[in-house]
Amino acid sequence: MTLPRLAAALALGLALLTGPAAAVQPDEMLSDPKLEARARGLSGELRCLVCQNQSIDDSDAPLAKDLRLLVRDRIEKGDSDTQVLDYLVARYGEFVLLRPRFNAQTAILWTLPFAVLILGAAGIFVALRRRSARTGAVEAPLTAEEKARLDEILTREG
Amino acid sequence: MIVEVGHFALVLALALALVQSVVPIWGAVRGDARAMALAGPISGGQFLFVAISFAALTWAHVVSDFSVVNVFENSHSTKPMIYKISGVWGNHEGSMLLWVAILALFGALVAWFGRNLPRTLRANVLGVQAWVAVAFYLFVLLTSNPFARFAEPPMEGRDLNPLLQDFGLAVHPPLLYLGYVGFSIAFSFAAAALIEGRIDAAWARWVRPWTLAAWVFLTLGIAMGSYWAYYELGWGGWWFWDPVENASLLPWLAGTALLHSAIVMEKRDGLKIWTILLAILAFSLSLLGTFLVRSGVLTSVHAFATDPARGVFILGILMLFVGGSLTLFAARAATLTKGGLFAPISREGSLVFNNLFLTAATATVFIGTLYPLALEAVTGGKISVGAPFFDMTFGPLMVPLLIALPVGPFLAWKRGDIAAVAQRLAVVLVLSIAATLVTWAIRGHAVLPALGVGLATWLMLGSLAEIAFRIKLFSQPAGALRRAVGLPRSAWGTMLGHFGVGVMLLGIVAESAWKIEQVLVMKPGDHVRIERFDVAFERSVPNSGPNWDEVIARFRVSDGTSNPPVIMEPSKRSYRTRSMPTTETAIETWGLFSQLYLAIGEAQGDGVAMRIYWKPLVLLIWIGTLIMSIGGVVSLTDRRLRVGAPTPRKAAAMALPAAAE
């Protein structure tokens, strides 16, 4: 009977992770709407560490609540947005950021999308150039040499 | 007994698939017509046996046979019948059985509709299809058997996850799988073409309807999942860039690219090698999606490592088919002849542009989804990649694609005249700029949303303009209706598909830029104003359903006019068996497309935390995807794509003199 128990445990775990969200609660919110807006903005950038890819703004896990309160606490103490993020990274590591910072570890991640675009465009450009170089311009008239060769082929086939 | 029959039928289906994976291909090599012809009846038999197997599991769920482990874990005797049935695929084992059932269905359909395909191609396609089938039958039978029994059956089941007890999630997986598995046909055709070393425009014509059908199902499946998340999860979001969502977006992006490149192949015999590669890619990404969702690797790398049997098995399948097909591709691609030439500014050029950006977008979603896993596996470093990353990368990649989108259909094949197109689209451009300026002026001088509205206008009017010019609506209005009727269905499909993108974009822009949110504690008797609405909390009412109890909060909403107020009743439900709470949102649509959205949070003191949203034009997001899907269906009814259709009737052919441009 361990299998069903395991399944039940998994299901329960899943339920805790994806349970209905209430996210930011009225009693957590800052009274200054400007500061609150900043807090909401930052919350969207921060991962609820125990959830599956949810931001702390979307999650109602207890940890997300703690982090939301922490963010608001730092904002009220006068931290800038960057200082708040630095503070959280120092405590929880890069994992807490949903928008990873550009560094040696994430260089490939950030550059690949645009590298694919640029390399793809370059590849297409080269392929088109090569082909039109091989066969002349798309609708260029035949050279005398080509014409002679065409006649030769046509007479041979005919 | 019925359950054992289901199990046995699945084993028989595997046996048939094994035969089908060898004999027809061997027949194609030897030129043995009888061996090749065997593929048809065998794929029919395979489908029959899988259908029996699926029916047996459904029966076990319907009658609540808790001696079956799968039923015990995912069902309950008091669960409503619709969720007893949808519960069949609301779990790992059952959903994989659905996966193979759909695979067998597609195989049988190819055999049926493909009767007039060249014999060797048909044999090879069905052979490759059977390889995929064998791999997944083995996966189900060896690692995910849905027919396992208890020696001592329990009295009652554990019920299905309440979040899944919902109509949206009842139809979401089948739609998604029809899309995922539908791409297996394009894959099998690609592999067969590589095996034969021969490919021509007719190949594209055979593959396109299957790809189109798969694409339509996948579009609907993703949209349904998104709408489900919107109304069920209770915080009003509709796309989270969650890895599970990305797993379904990846084959969609590749499939969309494939649809467009196959047009070039069909009409101009060009982009053959690339189209083959995309066909392989679309299905490989479907397999990847299956791996990501089914192996548990997303939840955490550790969950995957502690119970790796399933994950490793699918990873094996993934590597076998991706590796095998890419090796085949590398070996044979060079032998395929290269097709027609074209100038950069041409219909072909525009479709290449489309493919370039869709490929880059696919790469973006791919790396954003897998990079954290790869990094952790390689260096142990943990990072997160979430919505802010995709907003900064995927978003900018989509903009040029969308700007160019209305121009493409106006360009002529081989060499287009950009000046002439500009002339034709000038009015649309002026109207789009006007829409941008008007939005900017009346919506608080925000630049990005105004540009978004302008782009959406450009997409919608641009798609309509193309049809208007083709039927000469303005230059010769007299015969326009006749010409409209005579226009090929694929032209209407293109228009609808592109128009739908514009509609969706308008919804996305409006929802993101102008939603209003109120989070507050409310007690019975409290009022709150949001946008033009007065939302009054009247009282709480307890209620109960077949397998849950709930507390309904009754709200009276008036929209500031003389219209009678509307009652909205969000509730907080608790499912008895799993004692798990869910939020049932109350959503009311105003003016066709905008919605007021109420969700209950936790009780706070003698009040309750409420989230109230005003979501302007939010429905357009899903209406747009629906229009895109309808475009796909309309295109699918185009006469030239009716693969198995008998010879076209003369009358119809005469009515369409200019059908093929």
Interface residues (C-beta under 8 A of the other chain):
Chain A: L3 P4 A7 A8 A11 L12 L14 A15 T18 G19 P20 A21 A22 A23 V24 Q25 P26 D27 M29 G44 E45 R47 Q52 N53 Q54 S55 D58 D60 G93 E94 F95 V96 L97 L98 R99 P100 Q105 T106 I108 L109 W110 L112 P113 F114 V116 L117 G120 A121 I124 L128 R131 S132 T135 V138 E139
Chain B: V69 F72 E73 R158 N161 L163 L233 G234 W235 G237 F240 W241 D242 P243 L298 T299 K338 L341 F342 A343 P344 V352 L356 F357 T359 A360 A361 A363 T364 I367 G368 Y371 L375 T379 G381 K382 I383 S384 V385 G386 A387 P388 F389 M392 T393 F394 L397 K414 R415 V519 L520 V521 R578 M580 P581 T582 T583 A599 G601 E602 Q604 A609 R611
